[in-house]
Amino acid sequence: MIRVLLVDDEPLVRSGLRAILASDDDVDVVAEADDGVAAAAAVEAHHPDVVLMDVRMPRLDGITATARILQQHPGVRVLVVTTFSADDYVLDALRAGAAGFLLKRAEPERIREAVRVVARGDAVLFPDAVRRLVVAADPPRTSTHEALLGRLTDRERDVLRLLAAGRSNGEIAAELWLGVETVKTHVGNVLAKLGARDRMQAAIFAYESGFSDAVSGL
């Protein structure tokens, strides 16, 4: 059973998300919260597997709440729910460790699937949207980026390029003519060498560093 916490300052949004997830027998909405302070307390009390987190809320915003929750509960998976065009801080939430983001106008099936994806440890990665976020933020390219990229083998660079383009392990395996277990090993090595928490952070690194092969794959 996937335990879910809903965090949004709009009761109607929370009700809508609860109704969407109620149709899944393997998902249980264990609690709701209307701001980041209440969200942190709810995580302590209810131990959810997945948190659906709004960005703009009173008292404590979703970005700060995400960072606080993940620092204290690194096993929790946070999925940011956003209007995207109105939220300027989604990238900060992803950098803080959020496993991905969803648009509030997403189809119900997409929301249900996203909860399952992050619950099993993967990231909900929309490559073109993440790339646009990074480009809009215009982060500086540093010598640290180059140093970390220099630690990757040629094969690991291939894997990073496809990972950043949103490919699954199975798709990477097919494209590179490798076994899925071998790809899993390469992905693990990439994350470790880049100091990335998950695939999302590795993808963000690829865009921020100007890793041309990753960007050209989108």
Secondary structure by P-SEA (a helix, b strand, c coil): cbbbbbbcccaaaaaaaaaaaccccccccccccccaaaaaaaaacccccccccccccccccaaaaaaaaaaacccbbbbbbccccccccaaaaaaacccccccccccaaaaaaaaaaaaacccccaaaaaaaaaaaacccccaaaaaaaaaccaaaaaaaaaaaacccaaaaaaaacccaaaaaaaaaaaaaaaccccaaaaaaaaaaacaaaaaaac
